[in-house]
Amino acid sequence: MTHAFETLTPDLVLDALETVGLRGDGRLTALSSYENRVYQVQLEDGTSVVAKFYRPERWTEAQILEEHAFAAELMAFEVPAIGPLVLNGATLHQFGGFAFSVSPRRGGRPPELDDGEVLEWIGRFLARIHTVGARKPFVARPALNVQTFAEEPMQWLLGHDMVPLDVQSAWTRGVEKAIAVIKTYDTLNAETKGHGGIRVLRLHGDCHPGNILWTPSDAAPDLGPGPHFVDLDDARTGPAVQDFWMLLSGDRPQRQRQLGALVDGYEQFREFDRAELALIEPLRTLRLIHYSAWLARRWTDPTFPANFPWFGSSDYWQGQVQMLEEQLEAMEEPPLIV
């Protein structure tokens, strides 16, 4: 069967932009994105924009618009996030069976996460994002919890026979053990009334280094120097520490130092609840489980077999079993401290 994105030709992209008053000069550059299709488009007036075509049936229109509203809210509070342009009175448009948005093009380089000053700067901006995120809840967008990131993905993978029989029992046992541990954290368990005293809020949700661009002082006067945040596509409700842990790497002392710099910056604008540090390894475990299901659900998209040829083999799933065992051990260790 032809995947929907195989019909997204350069001509369709340019025709879509013309419907919102933007005339391309024919030059398109595909940008790195597996979930959606994103293009840098040169316009006839010499400027360029970024056009994002959403994966069909992933988010509802209400969920996408809620992401756009969050981006607009951040920008209104002068947080350096990149949101879609309002064109013809709207941020979300339809053409050729696709929903799409258009954003201004912003350059930048990856942040140097071994630099404490850079991490502190990022921490300050995360605090500003979370201050806005705490103002009101998401209504349409889902929460990050054990049900959405572990139980449902596990059931989908097993129900679609995606885990080879020779490793299925071991993988299932590992996931079930992980779920049992993670459910003890009320914040990550939707079945538990309340959140165990840890507040949840609207998050960036996928705050890894690739979604932070560092801007030199003279590169984008409207943003200012320092980090700016892109791609709110995974914005969800969850604990603040979700936007921290993907910026940590290395051995425990390295992660300790990185976390300390982030929190030092964060607390210049907003208090950080140390109780959330116990959620870092459970959150990492949830992402591990969810990632396998994400790959499997996208396998009919030709981009995925081409870029993830190792996925689906017995070796892959045996590796997942080993990583689950390592995460079970990690969740038993004392959390990082700051």
Secondary structure as UniProt FT lines:
FT   HELIX           4..7
FT   HELIX           10..18
FT   TURN            19..21
FT   STRAND          24..31
FT   STRAND          37..43
FT   TURN            44..45
FT   STRAND          48..53
FT   TURN            56..58
FT   HELIX           61..76
FT   TURN            77..78
FT   TURN            88..89
FT   STRAND          93..95
FT   TURN            96..97
FT   STRAND          98..104
FT   TURN            113..114
FT   HELIX           116..133
FT   HELIX           147..151
FT   HELIX           152..159
FT   TURN            160..161
FT   HELIX           165..182
FT   TURN            183..184
FT   HELIX           186..188
FT   TURN            190..191
FT   TURN            196..197
FT   STRAND          200..202
FT   HELIX           209..211
FT   STRAND          212..215
FT   TURN            217..219
FT   TURN            221..223
FT   STRAND          226..229
FT   TURN            233..234
FT   STRAND          237..239
FT   TURN            240..241
FT   HELIX           242..245
FT   TURN            246..247
FT   HELIX           252..266
FT   TURN            267..269
FT   HELIX           274..279
FT   HELIX           280..297
FT   TURN            298..300
FT   HELIX           303..307
FT   TURN            309..312
FT   HELIX           314..332
//
